[in-house]
Amino acid sequence: MWGDLPDYYTQHIQDPGKQPLFLLLVGFISSFLFIRFSVRMIRRGVKWWPGNVTPGGLHIHHVVFGVFFLLVAGFVVFATDGSHPWIDAAGLLFGMGCGLVLDEFALLLHLEDVYWSEQGRKSVDAVIIGILFTGLLLVGYLPLGVTPDAPVRWGLIGIICTNACFTVVALLKGKFWSGMLGIMVPGLSWIAAIRLARPRSPWARWRYTHRPRKFARARRREARWHRRADQARLWFFDLIAGKPTPPGVEPSRAHLFAERWAHRVTARLEHAAYAPLDQARVRRLARLNRLAAKHGTPLSLSSSRSGSAAARGVASAESARRRAAARRRRAVAAGRLKRR
């Protein structure tokens, strides 16, 4: 079995010129699995994993790296005129970019960080759709036994067209996964198209509005079967991508680690930067002026930098005087000294 894989790859992938598309699919799946593993390790707070990329306190999402990979792959294809082996490398790089970008599809859709929320599941849906579509382009007509050099068979073309019509009906009935898988597995979408539609699907709104009995049957079937299928689908998504944070529950400590460090670094940078004089600083310098005037070294706001050494000396002397007075008060309270 394994000895036939090189011949199968050469016959169905390399000879028809589908190797760049195959490498695109490999890069797509590999980058998605890697980045999901990475974010789950960061969320769990594993010490041996590098963590988020936060240069200067700015958290960089991996969609930025995905867009960079897409741009580089496009430039490579146009610069080399699609010649080998550059197009193979561009296909692999483009697939990696697709995996990183679609993994944060929900962030681009909502324009906010909903990665670990319920809306973040849309990213997983987008990735699976992309993988299925790429796999369909890669396989082509192979599931039906047709190769690119095979003669035209009108009966087979009719089956493909019929399967496409049933797929559209299945999608309109709200059976998304049956319709998508039915593209590659003929017959699956036919069963989904014949059965009742889901209550919230466009087909139910168009056809079941004036048929209360049929609509009631669709709702009972939804409660009995489709909810179980949805639970299995959510379990599978949680296994791959991680369980989202329930609404109203605080995120884990590891999930907010990068954000806390970003705020700390930003606060330090703002504190180190120059800031104009505020009222607190004016009052502090005025107090130092009064202390320095007693010792004959007055300060001003304009000459605060030149007299900073004198101010520090006055402040240290005042601090020593206060400490000595505190020690004397404690000694008097203990009865070791008499009050003057």
N, C-alpha and C positions, 0 to 999 in steps of 0.2 A: 504493500500500500504506500509506504513512505518512499519507496524507490521510484514510484510513478510521479511524485510531485514535481521534480525538475522538468520532466517531459510535459506535464500538464501546464506548468508555468510558461514554458517556452511556446507551447502551441496556442494557449488561450490568452496569455498576457503579453508576452514579449513580441511574438510575430505579428499580432494585430496592431501593435503600437500602443498598448494600454499600460505600459510600464510606468509612465509619469502619473497616470491616474491611480494606479495601484500604490505607488509611493505616497501620493496625496492622502489616500485612505489610511495608510499605515501611520503617517505623521499626524493625521487627524485623531485617530483613536489613541495613539501613544501620548500625545500632548494632553488630551482630555483626562486620561487616567492619571498621568503624572501630576497635573495641577490639582486634581481632586484629592489625590493622596497628600500633596503638599499642604493644601488648606486644611485638611482634616488633622494633620499633625500639628499645624499651628494652632488650630482651635483646641486641640487636646492639651497643648502646652508641653510638648515633648522637648526636652532640653537638647538632645543631640541633633535636632533639625534646625537649619539656619534661621527660618522665620521669614517675616515680611521684609520687603525691600523699602527702607525708609531713609533715603539720603537727606540729611538736613532736617529731619523730622517730618518730611512729606511722604505719606503712604502712596506708593505707586501700585495701581492695580495691574493685574497681568494682562488686561485687555490692551494696555499700552504696548507691551511686548508683542502681542498678537498683531496689532496694526503695523508695527515695525517689520515683522516677518512677512506680512502680506505685501508691503511696499517693496521690500528687498526682492521677493520672489517675482513680482511684476517687472521690476527693473531688469532682473537677470534675463527673463524671457525676451523682453524687447531688445535688450542689448546684444544678446547672442543669436537672435533670429530663431529661437526655438530649436537649436541644434543640440545633439547629444554630446557629452553627458550633462550639459548645463540644464536642460529642461527637466531631467530627472531630479537634480538637486533642487531646482525651483519648485517642482511638484511636492517634494518632501517638506520644504520650507513653507510652502503655501498651506499644506495640510496642518502643520504645527500652528500656523497663525490662525487658521479656521477654528481649531480646537480651543485656543486661548480666548479668541474673541467671542465665540458662541457660548463659552462657559460663563461669561458675564453678560449674556444677552439681556437678562432682566435688568441689569444696571443701566444699560443703554436705553432700554424701553421706558423705564420709570424715572431715569435721570436721578437716581439716589441709590445708596448702598442697601439693597434688599437681598444680599447674597444668601444670608441664613434665615430669611423670612419665608413665608408661604409663597410670596410672589417669585422667589428665587427658583422655584421648580420650573418656571418657564425656560430657564437656561438649559435644564436637562432635556426638556421637550425639544428645544431647538437643536441641541447636539444630536439627539437620536434621529431627528428628521434629516439632519445633514448627513449622518452616517448612512442611513437607509438610501437617501438619494444618490450619494456617491457610490454605494454598493450597486444600486440599480444601473447607473451609468457604466460601471466596471463590468458587470455581468452581461448586460445587454440582453440578448435573446437566448442566452445559454440555458436558462431554466426550461425553456420550451424545446430545446434540442436544435436550435438554429445557430449556425456559425456564420461569420461574415461572408465566406466564399460559397455558402450553400445556395442552390437555385431557389427562385421565388416559389412559394407555396401559398396559393390564395386561401386555402382552407385554414392554414395556420394564421394568416393575416386576419381572417375573419374572427378567429378565436381571440386574437390579441385585441381587436377592436371591441368585441363583446365584453371581454374582461375589463377594458378601460371604462365602458359604460357602467358596468356593475360597480366598479370602484368609485365612480363619481356618485352613484346612488348611495353607496355605503357611507361615503363621507358626508353627504347631505343628511343622512339619518343619524349623524352624530357618532358613528363608529369609526373613529379616526385610525386606531391601530389595525383594525381588521382591514380597512381600506388600503392603508399603506403597505401592510404585509401582503395583501391580495395582489398588489402589482407584481411582486416577484413569485408568489405562490398562487397560480390561477385556481379558482374554486373557492378560496377563502372569502374573497369579497362577494362572490355570488350568494353564499349562505348569509352573509351579513346584510346584503341588499334585500333578500326575501323576507327576513324576519322584521319584527316591529321596530320602529324607530325609537330613539331615546326621547323622553318627554320634552327636553329643552333644545332639541335639534331643530334646524330649519324645516325639515320634512314634517315634523310633528306640528309645527305652527301652520304649515300650509295645508296639511291633509287631515289632521285630527281635531281641528277646531270645532267642526260641526259633527263630530262623531264621538260623543262622550264615552260610550262603552269601549271603543278602541283606545281612547286616551287613558281611560282607567286601567285597561290591561297593560298599556305601556308603562304606567307608573308602578303597577304591581311588579312587573318584570324588572323594572329599574331597582326597586327595593329588594328584590329577591336575588338577582344575579349580578347586575352591573355594579352594585356597591361592593360586592365581594371582589369583583375583578378590579375595581378601583383601589380597594385596599391592598390587593396583591401588587398592583402597579406601584402604589406609593411605597410599599415595603421594598420593592426592587429598586426604586429610586433612592430610598434612604440607604440601602446597602451600597449603592454606587457613589452617591454624592453626599451622604450624611443627612441626618434628620434636622429639619429647620427648627429654629427657636420658636416655641409657641408664643402667641401674642400675650403681652402682659407679664412675661417672664424675663428677668434680667439675663443678658448674655453671659456666657462663661467668662472667667477671669482671663483665660488665655486668648479669647476672641478679642478682648479690648486691650490687650497688652501693647500692641503697636500704637493704638490711638493715644493711650496714656503717655507713652514715651514721646509721641509727636507733640503733645501739648507741653510736656516738660521742656523739651528742646526749644520749642517756640518761645516759651516764657523766658528761658535763659537768654536766648538771642535778643528778645525785646528788652530785657533788663540790662544787657551789656551795651545796647545801642544808646546813642545820645537822646536824652529826653529833655524838654524845656522845663524851666523852674516852675514847680507847683507851690501851692500854699504851704504844704508840709515842709518842703525844702527851705522856703523863705523863713518860716518860723524857726527851723533848726539853725540856720545861719545867723539869725538874729540873736538866738540864745548864745551861740558861740561868740558873737560880737560883744555881748554884755560881759561874758566871762573874760574875754581877752582884754576888754577895756580896763578891768580891775588891775591887770598886770602890765598895762601900758602898751599892749600890742593890739590895737583895734583892727577888725576885719571889715570887709565890705563884700557885696555881691560880685563886684567886678574884679576884686583882688582875692577872691576865695581860693584860687588855685595857688597863688604865691604864698598865701598865709596858711596853707593847709597844715604845714608842719607845726606852726605855732598853735593852731587850733587843736591838733592832736595832742600836743603837750599839755595845753590847758585842760582838755577833756580828761587826760590821764591823771592830772593832779586833782581835778575835781572828784574823779572816781576814787582815788586813794584817800582823799579827805572823808568821803562818805563811808568808805569801809572802816576807817579808824573811828568815826563817830558811832557806827553800828557796833563795833567791838566794845566801845566804852559803855554804850547803853546795855549791852548784854552783861558786862561785868558789874555794873551798878545793880542790875536786876538780880544778879546772883549774890550780892552782898559783899563782894570782894573790894569794892571801891565806895567812897562816900561821894555824895552829890556835892558839887561846888555851889 
